[in-house]
Amino acid sequence: MTDSVKTILVIAQDKKTEALRMASGLTLLDDRVQVSVLGDLEDSDAVNEQLEALDFADVVVDRLDPAQAVDMAKLATQVGAADAVYMI
């Protein structure tokens, strides 16, 4: 096993609250975690709690509009640069 830092991209598409929760858990590793949310996030306590945890861990949460070509190009770049991608 290698000791190099990996980049893990979590894409929140269908189960967004669960994707944020998973990303929060991944911050316990020494790897770099990145989150991209496709579309809107619901305004709920569960989502806000996970966003606060990610903010505390210095994880940037990108909010991308799937209808915008520039956002999809950004996502493609993120996927290409990541060592692991989870789409939830």
Secondary structure, DSSP 4 states (H G I P E B T S, - for coil): ---SPPEEEEEESSSHHHHHHHHHHHTTSSSEEEEEEES-----HHHHHHHHHHHHTT--EEEE-TT-HHHHHHHHHHHHH-SEEEE-
